[in-house]
């Protein structure tokens, strides 16, 4: 374990996030998401909710603010979004105008081109989000680990 790194960000996940470049996409998915059929790197985060994983990832991954949406949700059945989707957007700390939405099968198609899928233990339907990595800014030291 490292000081200053969110404890959800285990070694494999942290390494995969480190390999993302500007504009690369990653998926945080619910437990029912067909992650392994996409043919991309799948990391498991059982027992964790999708919003908790998104919040942890956002501690080290900035969102892209240059083109299109920064975050994309899978369309739910309720107008205004499913409760889990509201939590996902809040966890991503993203402005509403930077959030897009795709119909289920279009979401699967786009997710297939993502570099990483993190499948969580989220059991609520539509607990899926695609985020696009932004530019990492200047390094700022947080001091010596305590």
VMD Tcl script that draws the C-alpha trace (Angstrom):
set ca {
  {0.00 0.00 0.00}
  {1.21 3.50 -0.79}
  {0.69 6.67 1.18}
  {-1.50 9.25 -0.53}
  {-3.06 6.72 -2.94}
  {-6.72 5.79 -2.52}
  {-6.86 2.20 -1.11}
  {-9.24 1.06 -3.88}
  {-6.43 1.72 -6.38}
  {-4.61 -1.61 -6.11}
  {-1.38 -2.30 -7.99}
  {-2.88 -3.73 -11.18}
  {-5.51 -1.02 -11.44}
  {-3.04 1.75 -10.66}
  {-0.61 0.40 -13.28}
  {-3.37 0.19 -15.91}
  {-4.49 3.75 -15.17}
  {-0.89 4.92 -15.44}
  {-0.70 3.48 -18.97}
  {-3.67 5.52 -20.22}
  {-2.88 8.43 -22.48}
  {-4.81 11.60 -23.22}
  {-8.11 10.70 -24.85}
  {-8.01 7.02 -23.86}
  {-11.26 5.73 -22.44}
  {-11.96 3.44 -19.51}
  {-15.18 1.83 -18.36}
  {-16.39 1.42 -14.80}
  {-19.08 -1.24 -15.02}
  {-21.66 -2.91 -12.85}
  {-21.52 -6.60 -11.94}
  {-23.86 -7.58 -14.80}
  {-21.87 -5.83 -17.54}
  {-20.55 -8.29 -20.18}
  {-16.97 -7.11 -19.62}
  {-15.03 -10.20 -20.67}
  {-16.64 -10.47 -24.09}
  {-15.27 -7.06 -25.09}
  {-11.73 -8.33 -25.58}
  {-10.07 -5.62 -23.54}
  {-8.28 -5.58 -20.19}
  {-10.79 -6.36 -17.43}
  {-9.93 -5.67 -13.81}
  {-12.28 -6.91 -11.11}
  {-13.37 -4.81 -8.13}
  {-15.87 -7.13 -6.41}
  {-17.71 -5.85 -3.39}
  {-17.29 -2.22 -4.40}
  {-19.95 0.08 -5.80}
  {-19.40 1.71 -9.17}
  {-19.54 5.25 -7.69}
  {-16.87 4.34 -5.10}
  {-14.56 3.07 -7.84}
  {-15.16 6.16 -9.99}
  {-14.38 8.43 -7.02}
  {-11.12 6.56 -6.37}
  {-10.06 6.67 -10.04}
  {-10.76 10.40 -10.20}
  {-8.17 10.99 -7.47}
  {-5.47 10.17 -10.05}
  {-7.14 10.52 -13.49}
  {-8.21 13.92 -14.85}
  {-11.12 14.04 -17.28}
  {-10.69 15.25 -20.86}
  {-12.21 18.70 -21.35}
  {-11.21 19.26 -24.98}
  {-13.70 17.40 -27.14}
  {-17.13 15.78 -26.87}
  {-18.25 14.44 -23.49}
  {-15.88 13.68 -20.62}
  {-18.21 10.99 -19.26}
  {-20.81 8.79 -20.97}
  {-23.60 6.89 -19.23}
  {-25.71 3.97 -20.45}
  {-29.28 5.16 -20.99}
  {-31.57 4.08 -18.18}
  {-35.29 3.54 -18.06}
  {-36.13 6.68 -16.05}
  {-36.10 10.15 -17.49}
  {-33.63 12.23 -15.52}
  {-31.45 9.21 -14.85}
  {-31.30 6.28 -12.49}
  {-30.21 6.98 -8.90}
  {-26.92 5.13 -9.48}
  {-26.23 7.35 -12.49}
  {-26.65 10.49 -10.41}
  {-24.12 9.01 -7.96}
  {-21.73 8.16 -10.81}
  {-21.80 11.72 -12.16}
  {-21.29 13.12 -8.65}
  {-18.36 10.74 -8.07}
  {-16.80 11.77 -11.39}
  {-16.99 15.45 -10.37}
  {-18.05 16.46 -13.86}
  {-20.27 19.30 -15.05}
  {-23.64 18.24 -16.45}
  {-22.85 19.66 -19.90}
  {-19.82 17.30 -20.10}
  {-21.99 14.17 -19.57}
  {-23.35 12.17 -22.50}
  {-25.62 9.18 -22.75}
  {-25.79 6.18 -25.10}
  {-28.41 3.52 -25.66}
  {-27.39 0.14 -24.18}
  {-26.06 -1.53 -27.34}
  {-24.32 1.65 -28.53}
  {-22.73 1.85 -25.07}
  {-21.45 -1.75 -25.42}
  {-20.02 -0.92 -28.85}
  {-18.17 2.13 -27.57}
  {-17.01 0.27 -24.45}
  {-15.39 -2.35 -26.70}
  {-12.80 0.25 -27.76}
  {-11.96 1.25 -24.18}
  {-8.46 0.44 -22.90}
  {-9.68 -0.82 -19.50}
  {-12.91 -2.15 -18.02}
  {-13.19 -2.15 -14.24}
  {-16.03 -4.48 -13.33}
  {-17.35 -3.63 -9.90}
  {-19.70 -5.40 -7.52}
  {-22.40 -2.82 -8.32}
  {-25.76 -4.61 -8.47}
  {-27.96 -1.67 -9.45}
  {-28.85 -1.67 -13.16}
  {-27.24 1.01 -15.35}
  {-24.27 1.43 -13.01}
  {-21.97 1.86 -16.02}
  {-19.84 4.81 -17.07}
  {-17.22 5.54 -19.71}
  {-14.70 8.25 -18.90}
  {-12.09 9.79 -21.17}
  {-8.72 10.63 -19.67}
  {-7.56 14.21 -19.84}
  {-4.16 15.84 -19.68}
  {-2.13 15.40 -16.51}
  {-0.86 18.76 -15.31}
  {2.23 19.83 -13.46}
  {3.38 17.64 -10.56}
  {2.76 19.13 -7.12}
  {4.48 17.47 -4.18}
  {2.32 16.57 -1.22}
  {5.39 16.32 0.98}
  {6.89 13.33 2.71}
  {4.62 10.35 3.40}
  {3.53 10.18 6.99}
}
mol new
graphics top color blue
foreach p $ca { graphics top sphere $p radius 0.5 }
foreach p [lrange $ca 0 end-1] q [lrange $ca 1 end] { graphics top cylinder $p $q radius 0.2 }
display resetview
